[in-house]
């Protein structure tokens, strides 16, 4: 195959997708293979939707050191210029030196022999070429500045093309850039992690976006892309999703993902295994939830603090009760929450949890099996909203499964849920004891319990409601009824 034919095919390949461009260009410039993770493909697909005009406002949330800057702030800009040398990019980050390094990396890519062989029409203008600002001979380029730095005088993107200009586009542009992508505002980590808890700094960046950054576009079609690790519930991403909930496409990539059956997987095992991720979590849960899981939970206002844990369960024969508390789902949006526990003098040791939104065809046999597996003495079931019917069905199944030990007690919960949770929160925190790996065993339950707030919106209260119920029922049965009476009831 002659050189021109090979060049043509290679040019077509790199222009076909950002992922192809990145893997080939990285291999040439870095002299090593680009290790592609599933998250890289997801990010590239989202950025290709921007190129194709399908997405105008994009948020990508991913943890640090997962390749977001190379992909979004370097290769994406170089790729956009390969498709259209007149593309204009405004690149912003909390650090002026960081964006300038990214700007230089884009220039290094463009001026490389490999890039120039394939896309020779992209030339950097010699008399307009600094670390922070440079232009192409076609009128494109990049301006790199800090979030609070000077921005006036530069606009991202290009004005919409006239009908005459549309008629004159070449075959390459027509095939690979039919929607006439012409640049974007690319914001990479607008907020420094150390400043995330500062209301003044955080809100000044949000105001800066509104007063200056948002308007630095040359066309209403010019896209805005924000790539960052979540740092606070009211960081720039949180703020924008609050005021414009339906306008932003959000790609959130937590480092631990779960299958439908609850099995956990590391997002990018090449970077972190599950074991390594849990070590990071144990070092600082707040940092892990916000920056790694993209789930910013406020440190202030949480109902519960660190729970007690155990590695070895105390002798079960010494337990005062092998119990279960079940709160059946009130609506289709609620979780069924069923908790098995061993009641000892020093606390209630949780042994099993069923926490699911699945239908009764699953939950009833699953509950019956859990009660048999844990040798439960007594099962308390809230009878509100179908709870009594649920209890009858589970009781029938327990007998079918050969469990004639468990006694069912149904009751109507008439007290206000929020007040109950609030007033018994310290006892829940101090009396409930979980297995040391409970967050891995029951991740959704653990999240909803630990993230519950004293005030404000809580998506789900089923976990703290059932945890509170354990305290209430154990107090009622173990403190007000003698051991002899309880034993007579069970015999």
C-alpha positions as CSV (number, residue, x, y, z in Angstrom):
1,X,0.0,0.0,0.0
2,X,1.4,3.4,-1.0
3,X,2.1,6.1,1.6
4,X,-0.8,8.4,0.6
5,X,-3.3,5.6,0.7
6,X,-2.1,4.5,4.1
7,X,-2.1,8.1,5.3
8,X,-5.7,8.6,4.1
9,X,-7.0,5.4,5.9
10,X,-5.2,6.4,9.1
11,X,-6.6,9.9,9.0
12,X,-10.1,8.4,8.5
13,X,-9.6,6.0,11.4
14,X,-8.4,8.8,13.9
15,X,-11.2,11.1,12.8
16,X,-13.9,8.5,13.3
17,X,-13.9,8.7,17.1
18,X,-12.3,10.4,20.0
19,X,-11.3,7.0,21.5
20,X,-9.5,6.0,18.3
21,X,-7.8,9.4,18.2
22,X,-6.7,9.1,21.9
23,X,-5.3,5.6,21.8
24,X,-3.3,6.2,18.6
25,X,-2.1,9.7,19.5
26,X,-1.2,8.7,23.1
27,X,0.8,5.7,21.9
28,X,2.8,7.9,19.6
29,X,3.4,10.9,21.9
30,X,3.9,8.9,25.2
31,X,5.6,5.9,23.6
32,X,3.4,3.5,25.5
33,X,0.0,1.9,25.3
34,X,-3.1,3.8,26.4
35,X,-4.8,1.4,28.9
36,X,-8.5,1.7,28.0
37,X,-11.0,1.3,30.9
38,X,-14.8,1.0,30.5
39,X,-15.1,4.5,31.9
40,X,-12.9,5.9,29.1
41,X,-15.3,4.5,26.6
42,X,-18.3,6.0,28.4
43,X,-16.6,9.4,28.6
44,X,-15.6,9.3,24.9
45,X,-19.2,8.4,23.9
46,X,-20.5,11.4,25.9
47,X,-17.9,13.7,24.3
48,X,-18.8,12.4,20.9
49,X,-22.4,13.3,21.6
50,X,-21.1,16.9,22.1
51,X,-19.2,16.8,18.8
52,X,-22.3,15.5,17.0
53,X,-24.5,18.2,18.5
54,X,-26.6,15.9,20.6
55,X,-25.4,17.4,23.9
56,X,-24.9,21.0,24.6
57,X,-24.3,21.0,28.4
58,X,-22.4,18.1,29.8
59,X,-21.2,17.2,33.3
60,X,-18.8,14.3,33.9
61,X,-18.1,13.3,37.5
62,X,-15.2,11.0,38.1
63,X,-12.6,10.5,40.7
64,X,-9.0,11.9,40.6
65,X,-6.3,10.1,38.6
66,X,-8.7,8.2,36.3
67,X,-7.5,9.9,33.2
68,X,-10.1,12.6,32.9
69,X,-7.7,15.5,32.2
70,X,-5.8,13.8,29.5
71,X,-9.0,12.7,27.8
72,X,-11.2,15.8,28.2
73,X,-8.8,18.7,28.5
74,X,-6.1,17.5,26.1
75,X,-7.1,14.9,23.6
76,X,-10.6,16.2,23.2
77,X,-9.3,19.7,22.3
78,X,-6.7,18.3,19.9
79,X,-9.4,16.1,18.3
80,X,-11.8,19.0,17.9
81,X,-9.1,21.0,16.1
82,X,-8.3,18.0,13.9
83,X,-12.0,18.0,12.8
84,X,-12.1,21.8,12.5
85,X,-9.0,23.9,12.7
86,X,-11.2,27.0,13.3
87,X,-12.4,25.5,16.6
88,X,-12.0,27.8,19.6
89,X,-11.7,26.4,23.1
90,X,-11.8,28.2,26.5
91,X,-10.2,25.9,29.0
92,X,-10.6,26.6,32.7
93,X,-9.5,25.0,36.0
94,X,-8.9,26.1,39.6
95,X,-5.2,26.3,38.8
96,X,-3.7,28.6,36.2
97,X,-0.5,26.6,36.0
98,X,-2.5,23.4,35.5
99,X,-4.5,24.7,32.5
100,X,-1.3,26.1,31.0
101,X,0.3,22.7,31.3
102,X,-2.8,21.2,29.5
103,X,-2.6,23.9,26.9
104,X,1.1,23.1,26.2
105,X,0.2,19.4,26.0
106,X,-2.4,20.1,23.3
107,X,0.1,22.1,21.3
108,X,2.7,19.3,21.7
109,X,0.1,16.9,20.3
110,X,-0.8,19.2,17.4
111,X,2.8,19.9,16.4
112,X,3.9,16.3,16.6
113,X,5.0,14.6,13.4
114,X,2.2,12.1,13.6
115,X,-0.5,14.7,14.0
116,X,0.9,16.9,11.3
117,X,1.2,14.0,8.9
118,X,-2.5,13.3,9.2
119,X,-3.9,16.8,9.8
120,X,-1.4,19.2,8.2
121,X,-4.1,21.9,7.9
122,X,-3.9,22.6,11.6
123,X,-1.1,25.1,12.0
124,X,-0.3,27.2,15.0
125,X,0.1,30.9,14.3
126,X,3.7,31.9,15.3
127,X,3.0,35.5,16.4
128,X,0.1,34.5,18.7
129,X,1.6,31.7,20.7
130,X,2.0,31.7,24.5
131,X,1.4,29.1,27.2
132,X,-2.0,30.6,28.1
133,X,-3.3,31.6,24.7
134,X,-2.5,30.5,21.1
135,X,-4.2,30.5,17.8
136,X,-4.3,28.5,14.6
137,X,-3.9,30.0,11.1
138,X,-7.6,29.0,10.5
139,X,-8.8,31.3,13.4
140,X,-9.2,28.6,16.1
141,X,-7.1,28.0,19.2
142,X,-7.2,27.8,23.0
143,X,-7.3,30.2,25.8
144,X,-6.3,28.6,29.2
145,X,-7.1,30.4,32.5
146,X,-8.0,29.8,36.1
147,X,-11.6,29.8,37.3
148,X,-11.2,33.3,38.9
149,X,-8.7,34.5,36.2
150,X,-9.0,37.0,33.3
151,X,-11.5,35.7,30.7
152,X,-12.8,38.8,28.9
153,X,-11.8,39.2,25.3
154,X,-12.1,35.6,24.3
155,X,-15.1,33.6,23.2
156,X,-15.4,29.8,22.7
157,X,-16.8,28.3,19.5
158,X,-17.6,30.1,16.3
159,X,-20.6,32.0,15.0
160,X,-23.0,29.8,13.1
161,X,-22.1,29.3,9.4
162,X,-23.9,31.1,6.7
163,X,-25.6,29.2,3.8
164,X,-22.8,30.2,1.5
165,X,-20.2,28.8,3.9
166,X,-22.2,25.6,4.3
167,X,-22.0,25.0,0.6
168,X,-18.2,25.2,0.6
169,X,-17.4,22.7,3.3
170,X,-15.0,20.0,2.1
171,X,-15.7,16.3,2.0
172,X,-13.7,15.5,5.2
173,X,-15.7,18.0,7.2
174,X,-19.0,16.8,5.7
175,X,-18.2,13.2,6.7
176,X,-16.6,13.6,10.1
177,X,-17.9,16.9,11.4
178,X,-21.4,17.2,9.7
179,X,-22.8,19.2,12.7
180,X,-19.9,21.8,12.3
181,X,-18.5,21.4,15.8
182,X,-16.3,24.6,16.4
183,X,-15.1,24.4,19.9
184,X,-16.3,24.5,23.5
185,X,-15.9,25.7,27.0
186,X,-14.0,23.0,28.9
187,X,-14.0,23.3,32.7
188,X,-11.8,20.8,34.5
189,X,-11.9,20.8,38.3
190,X,-13.1,24.4,38.8
191,X,-12.8,24.0,42.6
192,X,-9.7,23.1,44.6
193,X,-10.5,20.2,47.0
194,X,-9.0,22.2,49.9
195,X,-11.5,24.9,49.3
196,X,-14.6,22.7,49.0
197,X,-15.8,23.4,52.6
198,X,-15.3,27.1,52.2
199,X,-18.7,28.7,51.5
200,X,-17.1,31.9,50.3
201,X,-14.8,30.2,47.8
202,X,-17.4,27.8,46.6
203,X,-20.1,30.3,46.1
204,X,-17.6,32.8,44.4
205,X,-16.9,30.2,41.8
206,X,-20.6,29.5,41.2
207,X,-21.2,33.3,40.8
208,X,-18.2,33.5,38.5
209,X,-19.8,30.9,36.2
210,X,-23.0,32.9,36.0
211,X,-21.5,36.4,35.6
212,X,-18.6,35.6,33.3
213,X,-17.9,32.0,32.2
214,X,-21.4,31.1,30.9
215,X,-21.4,34.0,28.5
216,X,-18.0,33.4,26.9
217,X,-19.6,31.6,23.9
218,X,-19.7,32.8,20.3
219,X,-22.9,30.9,19.5
220,X,-25.8,29.5,21.5
221,X,-24.8,26.2,20.1
222,X,-21.3,26.3,21.7
223,X,-21.2,23.5,24.3
224,X,-20.1,23.7,27.9
225,X,-18.4,20.7,29.4
226,X,-17.6,20.4,33.1
227,X,-15.3,17.6,34.3
228,X,-14.7,17.2,38.0
229,X,-14.7,15.1,41.1
230,X,-17.6,15.9,43.3
231,X,-16.4,17.9,46.4
232,X,-19.5,19.2,48.0
233,X,-23.3,19.0,47.6
234,X,-23.3,22.7,46.4
235,X,-20.2,22.7,44.3
236,X,-20.6,23.9,40.7
237,X,-22.1,20.6,39.5
238,X,-24.5,20.5,42.4
239,X,-25.5,24.2,41.9
240,X,-26.2,23.7,38.2
241,X,-28.2,20.6,38.7
242,X,-30.2,22.4,41.3
243,X,-31.1,25.5,39.2
244,X,-31.2,23.7,35.8
245,X,-32.2,20.1,36.6
246,X,-33.3,19.2,33.1
247,X,-30.6,21.1,31.0
248,X,-27.5,19.2,31.9
249,X,-26.5,15.7,30.8
250,X,-24.7,14.1,33.7
251,X,-22.3,11.2,33.4
252,X,-21.5,10.0,37.0
253,X,-18.8,7.3,37.4
254,X,-18.4,6.1,40.9
255,X,-15.3,3.9,41.5
256,X,-17.4,1.0,42.8
257,X,-20.2,-0.1,40.6
258,X,-22.8,-2.7,41.4
259,X,-24.6,-5.3,39.3
260,X,-28.4,-5.8,39.6
261,X,-27.7,-8.6,42.0
262,X,-25.5,-6.4,44.2
263,X,-22.1,-7.7,43.2
264,X,-19.5,-5.0,43.4
265,X,-16.9,-4.3,40.8
266,X,-14.0,-1.8,40.6
267,X,-14.6,0.8,37.9
268,X,-11.0,0.5,36.7
269,X,-9.1,-2.5,38.2
270,X,-5.9,-1.3,36.4
271,X,-5.9,1.7,38.8
272,X,-7.6,0.4,41.9
273,X,-8.9,-3.0,43.0
274,X,-11.9,-3.3,45.3
275,X,-9.5,-4.1,48.2
276,X,-7.5,-0.9,47.5
277,X,-10.7,1.2,47.2
278,X,-12.0,0.0,50.6
279,X,-8.6,1.0,52.2
280,X,-9.1,4.5,50.7
281,X,-12.6,4.5,52.1
282,X,-11.5,3.5,55.6
283,X,-8.9,6.3,55.6
284,X,-11.5,9.0,55.0
285,X,-15.1,8.1,54.3
286,X,-16.2,11.7,53.6
287,X,-13.4,12.0,50.9
288,X,-14.3,8.6,49.5
289,X,-18.0,9.3,49.2
290,X,-17.6,12.7,47.6
291,X,-14.5,12.4,45.4
292,X,-14.5,8.7,44.6
293,X,-18.2,7.7,44.6
294,X,-19.5,11.1,43.3
295,X,-21.9,11.2,46.2
296,X,-21.4,14.4,48.1
297,X,-22.9,14.0,51.5
298,X,-22.6,17.0,53.9
299,X,-20.5,16.5,56.9
300,X,-22.8,18.7,58.9
301,X,-26.4,17.7,59.6
302,X,-25.9,13.9,59.4
303,X,-28.1,12.0,61.8
304,X,-25.6,9.3,62.6
305,X,-21.8,9.1,63.1
306,X,-19.5,6.1,63.1
307,X,-21.3,2.9,64.0
308,X,-19.8,0.1,66.1
309,X,-18.6,-3.0,64.3
310,X,-17.6,-6.5,65.2
311,X,-15.3,-9.1,63.7
312,X,-16.6,-12.1,65.7
313,X,-20.3,-12.5,66.8
314,X,-20.7,-13.0,70.6
315,X,-22.0,-16.4,71.7
316,X,-25.5,-16.7,70.4
317,X,-26.6,-18.9,73.3
318,X,-26.0,-15.9,75.6
319,X,-28.2,-13.6,73.5
320,X,-31.4,-12.5,75.2
321,X,-33.2,-12.6,71.8
322,X,-32.5,-13.6,68.2
323,X,-34.8,-11.0,66.7
324,X,-35.9,-9.4,63.4
325,X,-37.5,-6.1,62.6
326,X,-39.3,-5.7,59.3
327,X,-40.7,-2.6,57.7
328,X,-42.5,-3.6,54.5
329,X,-42.4,-1.1,51.6
330,X,-45.2,1.5,51.9
331,X,-45.1,2.5,48.2
332,X,-43.4,1.3,45.1
333,X,-40.6,3.9,45.8
334,X,-39.8,2.5,49.2
335,X,-37.5,-0.3,50.2
336,X,-38.5,-3.3,52.2
337,X,-36.1,-3.3,55.1
338,X,-35.7,-6.4,57.3
339,X,-33.0,-6.6,59.9
340,X,-32.0,-9.7,61.8
341,X,-30.1,-9.2,65.1
342,X,-28.8,-10.8,68.2
343,X,-29.8,-8.9,71.3
344,X,-27.0,-8.8,73.9
345,X,-26.7,-6.7,77.0
346,X,-24.1,-4.4,75.4
347,X,-25.9,-4.0,72.1
348,X,-27.9,-5.4,69.2
349,X,-25.6,-7.3,66.8
350,X,-26.9,-7.1,63.3
351,X,-26.5,-10.5,61.5
352,X,-28.4,-10.1,58.3
353,X,-30.2,-7.4,56.2
354,X,-32.8,-7.6,53.4
355,X,-33.1,-4.2,51.7
356,X,-34.8,-4.2,48.4
357,X,-37.4,-2.7,46.1
358,X,-38.1,-6.0,44.4
359,X,-41.8,-7.4,44.4
360,X,-43.3,-9.7,47.0
361,X,-42.7,-12.7,44.7
362,X,-39.0,-12.2,45.7
363,X,-39.2,-10.6,49.1
364,X,-41.6,-13.1,50.8
365,X,-39.4,-16.2,50.2
366,X,-36.2,-14.2,50.7
367,X,-37.5,-13.1,54.1
368,X,-38.6,-16.6,55.1
369,X,-35.2,-18.0,54.2
370,X,-33.4,-15.2,56.1
371,X,-35.4,-16.0,59.3
372,X,-34.6,-19.7,59.0
373,X,-30.9,-19.0,58.2
374,X,-30.6,-16.7,61.3
375,X,-32.6,-19.0,63.6
376,X,-34.8,-16.0,64.5
377,X,-36.9,-16.3,67.7
378,X,-39.2,-13.4,67.0
379,X,-40.0,-11.3,64.0
380,X,-41.6,-7.9,64.5
381,X,-43.5,-6.6,61.4
382,X,-45.1,-3.2,60.9
383,X,-48.6,-3.9,59.8
384,X,-49.2,-0.6,58.1
385,X,-49.9,-0.6,54.4
386,X,-50.0,-4.3,53.7
387,X,-47.6,-5.4,56.4
388,X,-50.0,-7.8,58.1
389,X,-50.6,-9.6,54.8
390,X,-46.9,-9.7,54.1
391,X,-46.3,-11.2,57.6
392,X,-49.0,-13.9,57.1
393,X,-47.5,-14.9,53.8
394,X,-43.9,-15.1,55.2
395,X,-45.1,-17.0,58.3
396,X,-46.8,-19.6,56.0
397,X,-43.5,-19.9,54.0
398,X,-41.4,-20.3,57.1
399,X,-43.4,-23.3,58.1
400,X,-43.2,-24.7,54.6
401,X,-39.4,-24.4,54.8
402,X,-39.4,-26.3,58.1
403,X,-39.0,-23.4,60.4
404,X,-41.4,-23.6,63.3
405,X,-39.3,-21.6,65.7
406,X,-39.9,-18.0,64.5
407,X,-42.9,-16.2,66.1
408,X,-44.4,-13.3,64.3
409,X,-45.7,-10.2,66.0
410,X,-47.5,-7.6,63.9
411,X,-48.2,-4.1,65.2
412,X,-49.4,-0.8,63.8
413,X,-46.8,2.0,63.9
414,X,-48.8,5.2,64.7
415,X,-46.0,7.5,65.8
416,X,-44.5,10.1,63.4
417,X,-41.6,8.5,61.6
418,X,-39.3,11.5,61.5
419,X,-39.7,12.2,65.2
420,X,-39.1,8.6,66.1
421,X,-35.9,8.5,64.0
422,X,-34.7,11.8,65.5
423,X,-35.4,11.1,69.2
424,X,-33.8,7.6,69.1
425,X,-30.9,8.4,66.9
426,X,-28.2,8.3,69.6
427,X,-29.4,4.9,70.8
428,X,-29.3,3.6,67.2
429,X,-25.8,4.9,66.8
430,X,-24.6,3.5,70.1
431,X,-26.5,0.2,70.4
432,X,-26.5,-1.2,66.9
433,X,-23.3,-3.2,66.1
434,X,-22.6,-4.2,62.5
435,X,-20.2,-6.7,60.9
436,X,-16.9,-5.0,60.0
437,X,-17.7,-5.5,56.3
438,X,-21.3,-4.4,56.6
439,X,-21.0,-1.7,53.9
440,X,-19.9,-4.3,51.4
441,X,-22.5,-6.8,52.5
442,X,-25.4,-4.4,52.3
443,X,-24.3,-1.3,50.3
444,X,-27.6,0.4,49.7
445,X,-28.8,-0.1,53.3
446,X,-25.5,1.3,54.6
447,X,-25.6,4.3,52.3
448,X,-29.2,5.2,53.2
449,X,-28.5,4.8,56.9
450,X,-25.3,6.8,57.0
451,X,-26.5,9.5,54.6
452,X,-29.7,10.3,56.5
453,X,-29.9,14.0,57.5
454,X,-31.5,15.6,60.5
455,X,-33.0,18.3,58.3
456,X,-33.7,18.7,54.6
457,X,-34.5,16.2,51.9
458,X,-33.9,12.4,52.5
459,X,-34.5,10.2,49.5
460,X,-35.2,7.2,51.6
461,X,-35.9,6.7,55.3
462,X,-36.6,3.0,55.4
463,X,-33.1,2.1,56.8
464,X,-33.2,4.5,59.8
465,X,-36.9,3.7,60.4
466,X,-36.2,-0.1,60.8
467,X,-33.0,0.6,62.8
468,X,-35.1,2.8,65.1
469,X,-37.7,0.0,65.3
470,X,-35.1,-2.4,66.7
471,X,-34.4,-0.1,69.6
472,X,-38.1,0.5,70.3
473,X,-39.1,-3.2,70.2
474,X,-36.1,-4.5,72.2
475,X,-36.7,-1.9,74.8
476,X,-40.4,-2.9,75.0
477,X,-39.8,-6.6,75.1
478,X,-36.5,-7.0,76.9
479,X,-36.8,-4.2,79.5
480,X,-40.5,-4.5,80.4
481,X,-41.0,-8.2,80.1
482,X,-39.0,-10.7,82.2
483,X,-36.7,-13.3,80.7
484,X,-39.0,-16.0,82.2
485,X,-42.1,-14.6,80.5
486,X,-40.3,-14.4,77.1
487,X,-39.0,-17.9,77.5
488,X,-42.5,-19.2,78.3
489,X,-43.8,-17.4,75.2
490,X,-41.2,-19.2,73.0
491,X,-41.6,-22.6,74.6
